[in-house]
Amino acid sequence: MKRIGMLTSGGDCQALNAAMRGVAKCLFNSGENVEMYGFLEGYRGLIYGNFRMLTGRDFSGVLTKGGTILGSSRTPFKTIKDPDENGLDKVEAMKQNYYKLRLDCLVILGGNGTHKTANLLRSEGLNVVTLPKTIDNDLWGTDMTFGFQSAVNIATDAIDCIHTTAASHGRVFIVEVMGHKVGYLTLNAGIAGGADIILIPEIPYDIKKVIDKIEERNRNGSMFTILAVAEGAISKEDAKLSKKEYKEKMKNYKFPSVSYEIAQQIQEKSGHEVRVTVPGHTQRGGSPCPYDRVFASRLGSEAGKMILNGEYGFMVGYKNREIVKVPLEEVAGKLKMVAPDARIVKEAKLLGICFGD
């Protein structure tokens, strides 16, 4: 008898259900006697013992369904060792619920914060296998995360749609793409959508360089410009500030986001009319694209195989077009950033794309 627990933690994204389905199908088709428990609302369900039994029927028809059938929540790692409002030791509670159900393994699907807690549980003696979920593609130890390609498709569609109205009115348009710390999503969607300027957190921008690019396009007869701007894009001036100084500045920040600040600066310094579009959480919603359906299914089936083989303490990753096992202690607490001199950045610059640097 194999007893497996499963949870999805952090922000939702496309293909979470596809990945869980991959795990379940592998285990239920293995010939082993398997019991599966789904913890509801992420780590919160594991902490407070909120779960339900899962059968093969629960995974019927979910391959194309976005979100997560188990629900999710954010349980910040920085407070995971703090007692809750009633004095409950959250880590100890998770361990006790694991042992009460006599689980052989806990399957955890999530991003960076989720993996920190997963590694903590591993260090506390629990058998854990994780799957890499995030639209940001910023998890260390894997070239790809599921949800990323679906989000790229949605952000690209937004940029595509802006092109026609921008060209019709001869305006500058900013499309703000998700990504507070890492710019993979903005970079890929910007290239795919034909953006003229891409601003990402890893490459601080000079607003003068941005305006120079807009003016260059106008001189060349292109009377509109598209900017793909990551929500975490930062100017060169702000990048020089200490964390404390930057926090102080943001206390009095008058703009909804950096895109609106950039828009105002462009209008004031150049006179060009600027519009901002924010696709927001649509980038995390809807059905997973075919790539993510295949990718998440593959990762899920490999996770199931690892469980059957008793291989615990790993994230199922993807390196050099091969699925690999990555020790959790190597993943937890690390961000995979866009290198400013990465080949994809250099190639984008060869296409004439400006990064404001």
C-alpha positions in Angstrom: 0.0 0.0 0.0 1.3 3.4 -1.0 -0.2 6.4 0.8 0.4 9.7 -1.0 -0.4 13.2 -0.1 -0.6 16.1 -2.6 -0.9 19.8 -2.4 -0.5 22.9 -4.6 0.9 26.0 -2.9 1.4 29.7 -3.9 -0.1 31.4 -6.9 -2.0 29.2 -9.3 -1.1 28.7 -12.9 -2.1 26.6 -15.9 -1.2 22.9 -15.9 -1.3 22.3 -12.2 -4.1 19.9 -12.7 -2.3 18.3 -15.7 0.7 17.7 -13.5 -1.3 16.2 -10.6 -3.1 14.0 -13.2 0.2 12.7 -14.4 1.2 11.7 -10.9 -2.1 10.1 -10.2 -2.3 8.2 -13.5 1.2 6.8 -13.1 0.4 5.6 -9.6 -3.1 4.3 -10.2 -1.9 2.4 -13.3 1.1 0.9 -11.6 -0.6 -2.1 -10.2 0.2 -1.0 -6.7 -2.5 -0.5 -4.1 -2.5 3.3 -3.8 -4.4 5.8 -1.5 -4.2 9.5 -2.4 -5.0 12.4 -0.2 -5.4 15.9 -1.5 -4.7 18.7 1.0 -6.9 21.7 0.3 -5.6 25.3 0.0 -1.9 24.4 -0.1 0.2 24.2 3.1 -2.8 25.5 5.0 -4.6 22.2 4.4 -1.5 20.2 5.6 -1.2 22.4 8.7 -4.9 22.1 9.7 -5.6 18.6 8.4 -8.0 19.8 5.8 -7.9 17.1 3.1 -10.0 14.7 1.0 -9.4 11.3 -0.5 -8.7 11.4 -4.3 -9.5 8.6 -6.8 -9.0 8.2 -10.5 -12.3 9.9 -11.1 -11.1 13.2 -9.6 -8.6 13.4 -12.4 -10.9 12.8 -15.3 -11.3 15.8 -17.5 -8.8 18.0 -15.7 -6.0 17.9 -18.3 -7.3 21.0 -20.0 -8.6 22.7 -16.8 -6.6 25.7 -15.5 -6.2 26.6 -11.8 -6.1 23.8 -9.3 -8.8 21.4 -8.2 -7.2 21.3 -4.6 -7.2 25.1 -4.2 -4.1 27.1 -3.2 -2.9 29.7 -0.7 0.2 31.6 0.1 1.9 30.5 3.3 5.1 32.6 3.4 8.3 30.7 4.3 9.6 33.6 6.4 6.7 33.0 8.9 6.4 29.2 8.6 8.2 28.7 11.9 6.1 31.3 13.7 3.1 30.0 15.7 -0.3 30.8 14.2 -2.8 33.2 16.0 -3.7 30.3 18.3 -0.2 29.4 19.2 -0.1 26.4 16.9 3.4 25.2 15.7 2.8 25.1 12.0 5.8 22.9 11.1 5.0 20.4 13.8 1.3 20.3 12.8 2.3 19.5 9.2 4.5 16.7 10.4 1.8 15.3 12.7 -0.8 15.3 9.9 1.7 13.5 7.6 2.2 10.8 10.2 -1.5 10.5 11.2 -2.3 9.6 7.6 0.8 7.3 7.5 1.9 8.9 4.3 4.7 7.4 2.3 5.3 10.6 0.4 4.1 14.2 0.0 3.9 15.5 -3.6 4.2 19.3 -3.6 3.6 21.5 -6.6 4.8 25.1 -6.4 7.4 27.8 -7.0 10.2 29.3 -5.0 8.6 29.9 -1.6 6.8 26.5 -1.8 10.2 24.8 -2.4 11.7 26.4 0.6 9.0 24.9 2.8 9.2 21.6 1.0 12.9 21.4 1.7 12.3 22.3 5.3 9.9 19.3 5.6 12.4 17.1 3.9 15.0 18.2 6.5 12.5 17.3 9.2 12.4 13.7 7.9 9.3 13.7 5.6 9.5 12.0 2.2 8.9 14.8 -0.4 8.8 15.0 -4.2 8.2 18.3 -5.8 7.1 19.6 -9.2 8.2 23.0 -10.6 5.2 25.4 -11.1 5.5 29.1 -11.9 4.7 31.4 -14.8 8.0 33.2 -14.0 10.2 30.3 -15.0 12.6 31.4 -12.2 13.1 28.1 -10.3 16.7 27.0 -9.9 17.6 23.6 -11.3 15.2 23.4 -14.2 15.3 25.0 -17.6 11.5 25.1 -17.7 8.5 25.3 -15.4 5.0 24.4 -16.3 2.7 27.4 -16.6 5.4 29.5 -18.2 4.6 28.8 -21.8 0.9 29.3 -21.3 1.6 32.6 -19.7 3.9 33.6 -22.6 1.1 32.8 -25.0 -1.4 35.0 -23.1 1.1 37.9 -22.7 2.0 37.6 -26.4 -1.6 37.8 -27.4 -2.0 41.0 -25.4 1.0 42.6 -27.2 -0.4 41.3 -30.6 -3.7 42.9 -29.9 -2.1 46.2 -28.9 -0.2 46.5 -32.2 -3.3 47.3 -34.3 -4.6 50.1 -32.1 -1.1 51.5 -31.5 -0.5 51.6 -35.3 -3.9 53.1 -36.0 -3.5 56.0 -33.5 0.3 56.4 -33.8 0.7 56.0 -30.0 3.3 54.6 -27.6 1.8 51.6 -25.8 3.1 49.9 -22.7 2.1 46.3 -22.0 2.9 45.4 -18.4 3.8 41.8 -18.0 4.0 39.8 -14.7 7.4 39.3 -13.1 8.5 41.2 -9.9 12.0 39.9 -9.7 12.7 37.9 -12.9 12.1 38.9 -16.5 11.8 35.6 -18.5 8.1 36.1 -19.1 8.4 39.7 -20.4 11.5 38.8 -22.4 9.9 35.9 -24.2 6.5 37.6 -24.7 8.2 40.8 -25.8 10.3 39.0 -28.5 7.3 36.9 -29.6 5.0 39.9 -29.8 7.4 42.1 -31.7 7.9 44.7 -28.9 10.4 47.4 -29.7 11.5 48.0 -26.1 11.7 45.3 -23.4 12.3 46.4 -19.8 13.1 43.6 -17.2 14.3 43.7 -13.6 17.7 42.3 -14.3 18.6 45.1 -16.7 18.0 48.6 -15.1 16.8 51.1 -17.7 17.8 54.6 -18.5 14.6 56.5 -19.5 16.6 58.6 -21.9 17.6 55.5 -23.8 14.0 54.5 -23.9 12.9 57.8 -25.4 15.8 57.8 -27.8 14.5 54.5 -29.2 11.0 55.9 -29.6 12.4 59.0 -31.4 14.5 56.8 -33.7 11.4 54.8 -34.7 9.6 58.0 -35.5 12.5 59.3 -37.7 12.4 56.0 -39.5 8.7 56.3 -40.3 7.3 54.0 -37.5 4.9 56.3 -35.8 4.1 53.9 -32.9 6.2 52.0 -30.3 5.4 49.0 -28.2 7.1 48.5 -24.8 6.9 45.2 -22.9 7.6 46.1 -19.3 8.0 43.7 -16.4 6.1 44.8 -13.3 9.5 44.7 -11.5 11.4 46.8 -14.0 13.6 49.3 -12.3 15.5 52.4 -13.4 19.2 52.8 -13.1 18.7 55.5 -10.5 16.5 53.3 -8.3 18.8 50.3 -8.8 21.6 52.3 -7.1 19.6 52.8 -4.0 20.0 50.5 -1.0 17.1 48.3 0.0 16.3 50.6 2.8 16.4 53.7 0.6 14.2 52.0 -2.1 11.6 51.0 0.5 11.5 54.6 1.8 10.9 55.8 -1.8 8.2 53.3 -2.4 6.2 54.5 0.7 5.4 57.7 -1.2 5.1 56.1 -4.6 2.2 57.8 -6.5 1.9 55.5 -9.4 -0.2 52.2 -9.6 2.9 50.5 -11.1 6.2 51.3 -12.8 4.6 51.3 -16.2 2.6 54.4 -15.3 5.7 56.1 -14.1 7.5 55.3 -17.4 4.4 56.5 -19.3 4.4 59.9 -17.5 8.1 60.3 -18.1 7.8 59.6 -21.8 4.9 62.0 -22.2 6.6 64.8 -20.2 10.0 64.4 -21.8 8.9 63.7 -25.4 5.3 64.8 -25.8 4.3 61.4 -27.2 0.9 60.1 -26.2 1.2 56.9 -24.1 -1.3 54.3 -23.1 -0.7 51.5 -20.5 -2.3 48.0 -20.7 -2.1 45.6 -17.8 -3.2 42.0 -18.7 -2.7 41.1 -15.0 -3.9 37.8 -13.7 -5.2 36.7 -17.1 -1.6 35.6 -17.6 -2.1 32.9 -14.9 -5.6 31.9 -16.0 -7.4 29.8 -18.6 -6.5 26.4 -20.1 -2.9 25.3 -20.3 -1.4 25.4 -23.8 -0.6 22.1 -25.5 3.1 22.4 -24.6 2.3 22.8 -20.9 -0.2 19.9 -21.0 2.5 17.6 -22.4 5.3 19.0 -20.2 3.3 18.8 -17.0 2.1 15.3 -17.8 5.6 14.1 -18.3 6.8 15.7 -15.1 3.9 14.2 -13.2 4.5 10.7 -14.5 8.2 10.9 -13.6 7.3 12.0 -10.1 5.0 9.0 -9.9 7.8 6.7 -11.0 10.1 8.2 -8.4 7.6 7.5 -5.7 7.2 3.9 -6.8 11.0 3.6 -6.7 11.3 5.2 -3.2 13.3 8.1 -4.6 12.5 11.1 -2.3 13.9 14.5 -1.6 14.0 15.7 -5.2 12.4 18.1 -7.5 11.5 16.8 -10.9 13.3 19.2 -13.3 14.1 19.6 -16.9 17.7 20.2 -18.1 19.1 20.1 -21.6 15.8 18.6 -22.9 15.9 15.7 -20.4 13.8 15.2 -17.3 16.1 15.1 -14.3 16.1 14.7 -10.5 17.3 17.7 -8.6 18.0 17.5 -4.9 15.7 19.9 -3.0 18.5 21.4 -1.0 20.0 22.7 -4.3 16.7 24.3 -5.4 15.4 25.9 -2.2 16.2 29.6 -1.8 17.7 30.2 -5.2 16.3 32.3 -8.1 17.1 31.7 -11.7 17.6 35.1 -13.2 18.0 36.4 -16.7 21.6 37.1 -17.2 22.1 40.6 -18.8 24.6 39.1 -21.2 22.5 36.0 -22.0 22.4 34.8 -25.6 18.7 35.5 -25.9 19.2 39.1 -24.8 22.1 39.6 -27.2 20.0 38.1 -30.0 17.1 40.3 -29.1 19.4 43.3 -29.4 20.5 42.1 -32.8 16.8 42.4 -33.8 16.9 46.0 -32.8 15.1 45.6 -29.5 16.1 48.2 -26.9 16.5 47.2 -23.2 17.0 50.7 -22.0 20.6 50.1 -21.1 
